[in-house]
Amino acid sequence: MARAIMIQGAGSNVGKSLIVAGLARALARRGVRVAPFKPQNMSNNAAVTVDGGEIGRAQALQARAARIEPVADMNPVLLKPETDTGAQVIVQGRRAATLKARDYGKMKARLLPRVLESFHRLAAHADLVLVEGAGSPAETNLRAGDIANMGFAEAAGIPVVLVGDIDRGGVIAQLVGTHAVLSPADRARIRGFAVNKFRGEAGLFAEGMAEIARRTGWPSLGLVPWFDDAWRLPAEDVMDLARPCPVNRADGTIRIAVPRLPRIANFDDLDPLRAEPGVQLEMIPPGRPLPGDATLVILPGSKSTVADLAAFRAEGWDIDLAAHLRRGGHVLGLCGGYQMLGREIRDPEGIEGAPGDHPGLGLLDVVTVMAPEKRLTRTQATEIASGEAVSGYEIHLGRTEGPDCARAWLRIGERREGAQSADGRVRGTYLHGIFGADGFRRRYLRGLGATVAEGPGHEAQVEATLDALAAHLETHFDIDALMKLAAPISH
């Protein structure tokens, strides 16, 4: 019989996703059939699953850590923010609605049966389901109708381990405060705690761990030190992408600038680039111009292309981009960024707001027409010029056509994909994930003047990092105790 346990956090960004990934790899190495599960996620960084759905990128990484293919049931409810108050609702991998936060609150209770259905389907093929919560159960104002934390744990009848983040300070208050505000029933569901992101000598916090245990009655499952190589794994939060890297033109380092759009999506496209020693990948926040010495500007994916294009112009980045091209720079648009580069975005059905036509940046002679059908597929392709193989995925609304598509630079089967300008310095494609292909990435970067090492490839580095994370948790987290706390799943 499959068992399950839930990892919840005393706050957002405490490292739940990373801990679940590390536990999944550690247990998979022990021969345990592990399946990751997150009832509800909110992220515009999505992955296409083997069964043709979409889930949060973190759950796809956790599936990889567990050495299984990602499926839609691993994240049955995915919220993809489109505005500050509304989001697209993905249910079991498929777009179900676009709702305001208030309306989604009314819908949540109706989603619980679908969430439990996915949970039980996963459990049918696993020894252990590792469930990840969202945000914090201490937000008791959200408890009614909850499907992300204690509401799900109660419905599924599974125990919880609560994780705190000491790096931000106040971890004793995080954990003890959560204990204080929970109802007696929810409090009793928590069977242990762990403290994550510790820096320094562990013995110096021994009394702190004991204090938490005394005040809560929960046993400790570990004080987990900061994991230095976490940046090598795909990030779910765009704020986690920065990695300092000095630009030294003499040694072949190039700067790649990426404007941080308000609804930036699928930014894991950037992970292989930020891991390259010869690249400084810089996310440019609102209020700052695009750097004048950038070799390449990447316009990333967007959940709301028309709104993000307006924000791009409002920042003056369109003027910076034109100057960048006059200096001989290069531009690459990925998915929504590709749509922005064209002459026009037509939205006759009002997919992204009021129906109408919107002028693009005019750097590619193409036009995009929005349509309600979403293309979701994992894809194998070839770079036409070099014959280098690439693999990735498509996840977009809309169709793009025009004269510059005659200069497509990728081929998917017999279909030509993408567009480029006559001089080849402006390119666009709908294909995400292309920089994960080592041969293509290295050739592309060398063409921009970067000195690229021939060391381990990106995929091999991700695998090695997951193994290192598993070893880290084997040392600092009581995995045997976690397994004993896991409860049988009742149907």
Solvent accessible surface area in square Angstrom, and as a share of the most:
residue,aa,sasa,rsa
1,M,183,0.82
2,A,13,0.10
3,R,85,0.31
4,A,0,0.00
5,I,0,0.00
6,M,0,0.00
7,I,0,0.00
8,Q,0,0.00
9,G,0,0.00
10,A,14,0.11
11,G,18,0.17
12,S,67,0.43
13,N,83,0.42
14,V,2,0.01
15,G,14,0.14
16,K,12,0.05
17,S,32,0.21
18,L,42,0.21
19,I,4,0.02
20,V,0,0.00
21,A,1,0.00
22,G,0,0.00
23,L,0,0.00
24,A,0,0.00
25,R,1,0.01
26,A,0,0.00
27,L,1,0.00
28,A,17,0.13
29,R,115,0.42
30,R,106,0.39
31,G,62,0.60
32,V,31,0.18
33,R,135,0.49
34,V,4,0.02
35,A,4,0.03
36,P,0,0.00
37,F,0,0.00
38,K,12,0.05
39,P,0,0.00
40,Q,29,0.13
41,N,5,0.02
42,M,117,0.52
43,S,10,0.06
44,N,16,0.08
45,N,0,0.00
46,A,0,0.00
47,A,4,0.03
48,V,6,0.03
49,T,2,0.01
50,V,78,0.45
51,D,80,0.42
52,G,20,0.19
53,G,2,0.02
54,E,1,0.00
55,I,0,0.00
56,G,0,0.00
57,R,37,0.14
58,A,7,0.06
59,Q,0,0.00
60,A,11,0.08
61,L,16,0.08
62,Q,1,0.00
63,A,0,0.00
64,R,73,0.27
65,A,0,0.00
66,A,6,0.05
67,R,136,0.50
68,I,72,0.36
69,E,95,0.42
70,P,15,0.10
71,V,38,0.22
72,A,8,0.06
73,D,19,0.10
74,M,2,0.01
75,N,1,0.00
76,P,0,0.00
77,V,0,0.00
78,L,0,0.00
79,L,7,0.04
80,K,6,0.02
81,P,23,0.15
82,E,36,0.16
83,T,69,0.40
84,D,136,0.71
85,T,81,0.47
86,G,10,0.10
87,A,11,0.08
88,Q,1,0.01
89,V,1,0.00
90,I,1,0.01
91,V,7,0.04
92,Q,32,0.14
93,G,0,0.00
94,R,128,0.47
95,R,109,0.40
96,A,56,0.44
97,A,26,0.20
98,T,66,0.38
99,L,42,0.21
100,K,112,0.48
101,A,71,0.55
102,R,191,0.70
103,D,63,0.32
104,Y,21,0.08
105,G,40,0.39
106,K,139,0.59
107,M,27,0.12
108,K,27,0.11
109,A,65,0.50
110,R,166,0.61
111,L,8,0.04
112,L,43,0.21
113,P,85,0.53
114,R,102,0.37
115,V,0,0.00
116,L,38,0.19
117,E,75,0.34
118,S,0,0.00
119,F,0,0.00
120,H,43,0.19
121,R,113,0.41
122,L,16,0.08
123,A,4,0.03
124,A,71,0.55
125,H,142,0.63
126,A,5,0.04
127,D,57,0.30
128,L,1,0.01
129,V,0,0.00
130,L,0,0.00
131,V,0,0.00
132,E,2,0.01
133,G,0,0.00
134,A,22,0.17
135,G,20,0.20
136,S,9,0.06
137,P,11,0.07
138,A,35,0.27
139,E,81,0.36
140,T,64,0.37
141,N,127,0.65
142,L,96,0.48
143,R,72,0.26
144,A,93,0.72
145,G,37,0.36
146,D,19,0.10
147,I,1,0.01
148,A,7,0.06
149,N,12,0.06
150,M,2,0.01
151,G,8,0.07
152,F,0,0.00
153,A,0,0.00
154,E,94,0.42
155,A,47,0.37
156,A,8,0.06
157,G,42,0.40
158,I,1,0.00
159,P,2,0.01
160,V,0,0.00
161,V,0,0.00
162,L,0,0.00
163,V,0,0.00
164,G,0,0.00
165,D,2,0.01
166,I,31,0.16
167,D,65,0.33
168,R,139,0.51
169,G,42,0.40
170,G,49,0.47
171,V,5,0.03
172,I,59,0.30
173,A,70,0.55
174,Q,41,0.18
175,L,0,0.00
176,V,29,0.17
177,G,30,0.29
178,T,2,0.01
179,H,35,0.15
180,A,68,0.53
181,V,80,0.46
182,L,6,0.03
183,S,53,0.34
184,P,103,0.65
185,A,73,0.56
186,D,8,0.04
187,R,68,0.25
188,A,70,0.54
189,R,50,0.18
190,I,5,0.02
191,R,103,0.38
192,G,0,0.00
193,F,0,0.00
194,A,0,0.00
195,V,0,0.00
196,N,8,0.04
197,K,36,0.15
198,F,19,0.08
199,R,140,0.51
200,G,69,0.67
201,E,112,0.50
202,A,55,0.43
203,G,50,0.48
204,L,150,0.74
205,F,30,0.12
206,A,61,0.47
207,E,110,0.49
208,G,9,0.09
209,M,21,0.10
210,A,37,0.29
211,E,41,0.18
212,I,0,0.00
213,A,32,0.25
214,R,151,0.55
215,R,143,0.52
216,T,13,0.07
217,G,64,0.62
218,W,13,0.05
219,P,76,0.47
220,S,51,0.33
221,L,5,0.03
222,G,13,0.12
223,L,28,0.14
224,V,3,0.02
225,P,37,0.24
226,W,89,0.31
227,F,25,0.11
228,D,109,0.56
229,D,52,0.27
230,A,34,0.27
231,W,63,0.22
232,R,77,0.28
233,L,4,0.02
234,P,31,0.19
235,A,11,0.08
236,E,47,0.21
237,D,60,0.31
238,V,23,0.13
239,M,121,0.54
240,D,66,0.34
241,L,2,0.01
242,A,78,0.60
243,R,56,0.21
244,P,128,0.81
245,C,18,0.11
246,P,114,0.72
247,V,43,0.25
248,N,74,0.38
249,R,121,0.44
250,A,102,0.79
251,D,81,0.42
252,G,12,0.11
253,T,8,0.05
254,I,7,0.04
255,R,45,0.16
256,I,0,0.00
257,A,0,0.00
258,V,0,0.00
259,P,0,0.00
260,R,61,0.22
261,L,3,0.02
262,P,79,0.50
263,R,42,0.15
264,I,12,0.06
265,A,5,0.04
266,N,7,0.04
267,F,9,0.04
268,D,18,0.09
269,D,6,0.03
270,L,0,0.00
271,D,5,0.03
272,P,8,0.05
273,L,0,0.00
274,R,6,0.02
275,A,16,0.13
276,E,11,0.05
277,P,94,0.59
278,G,7,0.07
279,V,1,0.01
280,Q,28,0.13
281,L,13,0.07
282,E,33,0.15
283,M,24,0.11
284,I,0,0.00
285,P,33,0.21
286,P,67,0.42
287,G,69,0.67
288,R,107,0.39
289,P,89,0.56
290,L,11,0.06
291,P,20,0.13
292,G,46,0.45
293,D,68,0.35
294,A,9,0.07
295,T,25,0.15
296,L,0,0.00
297,V,0,0.00
298,I,0,0.00
299,L,0,0.00
300,P,3,0.02
301,G,1,0.01
302,S,17,0.11
303,K,26,0.11
304,S,9,0.06
305,T,4,0.02
306,V,22,0.12
307,A,57,0.44
308,D,1,0.01
309,L,4,0.02
310,A,61,0.47
311,A,26,0.20
312,F,0,0.00
313,R,86,0.31
314,A,89,0.69
315,E,67,0.30
316,G,21,0.20
317,W,3,0.01
318,D,40,0.21
319,I,121,0.62
320,D,32,0.17
321,L,1,0.01
322,A,39,0.31
323,A,19,0.15
324,H,3,0.02
325,L,23,0.11
326,R,182,0.66
327,R,138,0.50
328,G,40,0.38
329,G,8,0.07
330,H,54,0.24
331,V,2,0.01
332,L,1,0.00
333,G,0,0.00
334,L,2,0.01
335,C,10,0.06
336,G,2,0.02
337,G,0,0.00
338,Y,4,0.01
339,Q,5,0.02
340,M,0,0.00
341,L,0,0.00
342,G,1,0.01
343,R,119,0.44
344,E,42,0.19
345,I,0,0.00
346,R,95,0.35
347,D,1,0.00
348,P,80,0.50
349,E,112,0.50
350,G,20,0.19
351,I,45,0.23
352,E,53,0.24
353,G,46,0.45
354,A,81,0.63
355,P,92,0.58
356,G,28,0.27
357,D,87,0.45
358,H,50,0.22
359,P,93,0.58
360,G,8,0.07
361,L,29,0.14
362,G,45,0.44
363,L,48,0.24
364,L,2,0.01
365,D,49,0.26
366,V,0,0.00
367,V,17,0.10
368,T,2,0.01
369,V,41,0.24
370,M,4,0.02
371,A,26,0.20
372,P,52,0.32
373,E,126,0.57
374,K,45,0.19
375,R,107,0.39
376,L,29,0.14
377,T,38,0.22
378,R,108,0.40
379,T,9,0.05
380,Q,136,0.61
381,A,8,0.06
382,T,52,0.30
383,E,3,0.02
384,I,63,0.32
385,A,80,0.62
386,S,43,0.28
387,G,49,0.47
388,E,57,0.25
389,A,75,0.58
390,V,3,0.02
391,S,53,0.34
392,G,15,0.15
393,Y,16,0.06
394,E,2,0.01
395,I,12,0.06
396,H,19,0.09
397,L,24,0.12
398,G,12,0.11
399,R,131,0.48
400,T,16,0.10
401,E,101,0.45
402,G,28,0.27
403,P,82,0.51
404,D,8,0.04
405,C,35,0.21
406,A,78,0.61
407,R,97,0.35
408,A,7,0.05
409,W,6,0.02
410,L,0,0.00
411,R,86,0.31
412,I,26,0.13
413,G,57,0.55
414,E,164,0.73
415,R,98,0.36
416,R,110,0.40
417,E,9,0.04
418,G,7,0.07
419,A,0,0.00
420,Q,30,0.13
421,S,17,0.11
422,A,88,0.68
423,D,90,0.47
424,G,24,0.23
425,R,64,0.23
426,V,7,0.04
427,R,45,0.16
428,G,0,0.00
429,T,0,0.00
430,Y,14,0.05
431,L,1,0.00
432,H,1,0.01
433,G,22,0.21
434,I,2,0.01
435,F,2,0.01
436,G,17,0.16
437,A,20,0.15
438,D,40,0.20
439,G,35,0.33
440,F,1,0.00
441,R,6,0.02
442,R,30,0.11
443,R,102,0.37
444,Y,28,0.10
445,L,0,0.00
446,R,110,0.40
447,G,67,0.64
448,L,23,0.11
449,G,51,0.49
450,A,7,0.05
451,T,87,0.51
452,V,15,0.08
453,A,57,0.44
454,E,119,0.53
455,G,39,0.37
456,P,94,0.59
457,G,13,0.13
458,H,17,0.08
459,E,79,0.36
460,A,55,0.43
461,Q,48,0.21
462,V,1,0.01
463,E,58,0.26
464,A,62,0.48
465,T,6,0.04
466,L,0,0.00
467,D,46,0.24
468,A,44,0.34
469,L,3,0.02
470,A,0,0.00
471,A,47,0.36
472,H,32,0.14
473,L,1,0.01
474,E,69,0.31
475,T,100,0.58
476,H,66,0.29
477,F,5,0.02
478,D,67,0.35
479,I,3,0.02
480,D,81,0.42
481,A,28,0.22
482,L,0,0.00
483,M,54,0.24
484,K,165,0.70
485,L,46,0.23
486,A,2,0.02
487,A,24,0.18
488,P,66,0.41
489,I,2,0.01
490,S,82,0.53
491,H,169,0.75
